[in-house]
Each structure stands twice: as structure tokens, then as C-alpha cells.
Amino acid sequence: MLESLKKMFSGNEGEVPVNTGSKPDISREKSAELYEKAKNYFPGGVNSPVRAFKSVHGTPLFIQKGDGCFVWDADGNQFIDFCGSWGPLILGHNHPKVREKVTEVMQNGMSFGAPTALENELAELIIKNNRFVEKIRFTSSGTEAVMSAIRLARGFTGRDKIIKFDGCYHGHSDSLLVKAGSGLVTFGETSSAGVPKAFAQETIVLPLNDVEALKQAFEQFKDEVAAVIIEGIPANNGLLMQDQAYLEFLQNLCKAHKSLLIFDEVITGFRLGFEGAAAHYGLKPDIVTYGKIIGGGLPVGMYGASAEIMAHISPDGGVYQAGTLSGNPIAMAAGIAQLTELLKSGFYKELNNKATEFAESLQRFATARNYKVKVFHVGSIFWIAFTDKDKIQRADDIEHSSMEKFKMMHRELLNRGIYLGPSGYEVGFVSAAHTKIELEKAKRAIFDSLDVVFRNK
Ligand SMILES: *Cc1c(COP(=O)(O)O)cnc(C)c1O
């Protein structure tokens, strides 16, 4: 073992020698070529905006393949990947169990638009091991799941307004592309062109972790609030850990006002543990949405609630929601294979311990060097923030200017074979496929990159 690795294993990150310089840029010729082509076909050359590398250095990397914790780009560069397709790949890339199940099921055809036994199988895996849902409905994306959950809450309560929080992302449906207006409790303003003002008027946007704002909103919009939607642990705009007491207050307030509490667990579901953030906090949301991990890398979303609430969904009830490819057999197969692995004894304990050790080691290094860096983490989610604040719980706690440092770090990391999502507002994910050796290599690369960032400050 390398001397430097030995030191890291011993927890003496302060003794790591200071890195002496930035690395030359990796070759991106093939990626650049593909990107030029893609720009002819897609706005910005991509099919989802955050892939465009707008806030980091260089052209986007076109990925050719993934295996375990690694991805390879079109130029043959190899990376240890902490993006994991933005969360779904908790077992790593191309997991043999998932691949085998998908390949097996695929032999029988791709889609029928009629029920299959596979839907029952995945549903049973989920419902038997999750206290928060009695009945569920599969969709094809997280956006769809959340959009449907909002409609269900409105249909169930007969009310129109919803409350969301600044710093939470819930997909790109109209009601949720809304940001805070000015003032503590206001109607939202659309955060995208093309969303009617009238829609934004039905969404109230509040700051996170703010009891007063919640109280005021419920006073002002008494008997009008169908639901409050919050990410189980907000992880789309940094990692904004909420206080337990705040979430309990929120739950009680919803109960008192007969508004539904929706936990959007598209990231946190099956990530923090099989039962997500609801179990982490010991809360009981009325409706829960899932996505990402549930599909094992294929497009699956889901929403669920008590049988009583779900009885309002068509064809049982009056809330319409449908999908040509919902419950697609191949996607179900991937979900079944992945969730089966997650249910094995000790899975989360091992993963979360590994990720905690990784994040804590990064923090010890930054602290020993006096770098203005905080590594926030929970379960296998981590977020490297360029700040000296001990807590970041609201969107406006994040300094936009700190993203310049992220940009420098991102470039250094790519040049050292580490792939993070191309935005400083995005969290990273440790998967079960990250072995101790690769995590040590990744640490070393992050240490060196931070040295470069702070020497050039
Ligand atoms: C990713 C995400 C969504 C949207 O899911 P898509 O599958 O991208 O449509 C919604 N909510 C949260 C919390 C997410 O992280």
C-alpha cells in the first residue's frame, strides 16, 4: 500500500503532503465532437439541462460505459463515478443481478399495455417492507409521480393550494416550477417561462427550516392548503438537513389543518434506508413519492399512500392518472433485482458506514488544512460545500460565489479520474460498488484538488 494511503487509513489526513500543482486537462476530443453533433439535434446539445456542463469547465463528457463504480467516456478516460446517474445506481453501474434479470425478462417482449405479474412482484417487495404506503401506482419518472401526488392531494382534500419550499426540487411539472416571491409568505413566481401565472398563484413558496413562515402561511391560507410537499431530506440544492423538531412541527400543523403532508423521496427513498427519510425521522407522511433507485437505472417513478387516500385514484376514484408505459416489464425487472439486493441484511449499514467514513475523512483533511470547506453528509449522500458555516439548512444559506471554487475543483477532479455531477449545488452518491481502495484513491484526488483550489484562491 502506498505510504499516503496508509496515512489516510490511520485517520491522519493532516499529514498528507501538500500537492504541488494542477494536472493537464484530459483529452475530450471525441466528447467534443459528439457534443458539436448533439447541438444540432437538442437544445444545448442535451436532453436534460444539468448535463450541459454550463457551470463547470469544458464540454460535457459523453459516457460510453459504466461498470461498478467506474464510468468511461468516449475518449477512453476512466473515472470513479459519484454521480451514479444522479442517484439511481445505488449498486453501481451494470450490476450483474440487475443486468441478468433485465436480460431474462426482455426475452418475452418489451411492453404490453396490459398488467403483468412483474408489477405485483415489485409492488409486494415495496409494500411489505415499507410502513408508509398501503397502495401504490407506478409511473415512468419522478416528475410524473410528484405531479400525480399533487393532483391526488387536491382531489382528496377538495382544496387547490399547495406549499413548497425554496431549495427543494420536485421535477418539472407546472405547479412546482415556482420560486419564492418577495416577502415571507407570498404566492410563488414561475421559475420557468411557459408556466402560467395562474398556476404559480396556487403554489406558496416558503423558506426551509422556518417555523414562523409555516405558521403564517397556514394562518393566511386557512382551509385552502391541500398539501405541503417537502423533500424527505432536501438534496437537490446542496444537502439541506432539516431539524427534527421543525419536521415534527410541520407534520402536526398539517394534521391540525387537514392538509396532507407529501414526502418527495425520489432521492432519499431506498437511499437512506429502504424506507427513506420518513423512517429516518420517524415521521408519517400522508403521500410518498419515489423514483430514481426504484427503477434500478430504468425509468420508474411511484407514488403511494394509505388505501383510503389511494382509493381516490382512477379507476377506483375520480382523480385521473395514467401511463402507456407505466409498470413496464423491463423497468419492473430492474427494480425487482435492485430492491432485492437492498433488502439483504446489513446492506445499508455497510454502505452508510463506508460513505460516512469517506465524508468524515474529507472533512478532517479540510479542517487540518484550514480550508473553507464543509462536507455535509447523510447515509450515502454527501455534499462538498465551500463554506465555513456549520449548518446549511436553507437555500439562501448557500453563497453563489462559492461555486467558482467548485468549478475549479470539478476540473481538477476530472483530470484526476473522479466524476462528480457538473454543478456545485448537486450532491454526490457513494454506491455499494465503491470499494475501500477506490474510495481511498478518490480521497487522495479530492485532497490534491482542494490543495490546488485553495492555493489559487
Ligand atoms: C429527481 C427528482 C425528481 C424528478 O424526477 P425525474 O425522474 O427526474 O422526473 C423529483 N423530486 C426529487 C426530490 C428528485 O430528486
Ligand as a Chemical Component Dictionary entry (heavy atoms), coordinates in Angstrom:
data_LIG
# 
_chem_comp.id                   LIG 
_chem_comp.type                 NON-POLYMER 
_chem_comp.pdbx_formal_charge   0 
_chem_comp.three_letter_code    LIG 
# 
loop_
_chem_comp_atom.comp_id 
_chem_comp_atom.atom_id 
_chem_comp_atom.alt_atom_id 
_chem_comp_atom.type_symbol 
_chem_comp_atom.charge 
_chem_comp_atom.model_Cartn_x 
_chem_comp_atom.model_Cartn_y 
_chem_comp_atom.model_Cartn_z 
_chem_comp_atom.pdbx_ordinal 
LIG C1 C1 C 0 -35.002 13.745 -9.476  1  
LIG C2 C2 C 0 -36.127 14.254 -8.635  2  
LIG C3 C3 C 0 -37.420 14.457 -9.144  3  
LIG C4 C4 C 0 -37.723 14.308 -10.596 4  
LIG O1 O1 O 0 -37.565 13.006 -11.046 5  
LIG P1 P1 P 0 -37.348 12.744 -12.632 6  
LIG O2 O2 O 0 -37.269 11.261 -12.729 7  
LIG O3 O3 O 0 -36.093 13.466 -12.992 8  
LIG O4 O4 O 0 -38.528 13.305 -13.320 9  
LIG C5 C5 C 0 -38.414 14.834 -8.271  10 
LIG N1 N1 N 0 -38.165 15.002 -6.957  11 
LIG C6 C6 C 0 -36.951 14.844 -6.439  12 
LIG C7 C7 C 0 -36.741 15.016 -4.975  13 
LIG C8 C8 C 0 -35.880 14.466 -7.255  14 
LIG O5 O5 O 0 -34.664 14.340 -6.728  15 
# 
loop_
_chem_comp_bond.comp_id 
_chem_comp_bond.atom_id_1 
_chem_comp_bond.atom_id_2 
_chem_comp_bond.value_order 
_chem_comp_bond.pdbx_ordinal 
LIG C1 C2 SING 1  
LIG C2 C3 SING 2  
LIG C2 C8 DOUB 3  
LIG C3 C4 SING 4  
LIG C3 C5 DOUB 5  
LIG C4 O1 SING 6  
LIG O1 P1 SING 7  
LIG P1 O2 DOUB 8  
LIG P1 O3 SING 9  
LIG P1 O4 SING 10 
LIG C5 N1 SING 11 
LIG N1 C6 DOUB 12 
LIG C6 C7 SING 13 
LIG C6 C8 SING 14 
LIG C8 O5 SING 15 
# 
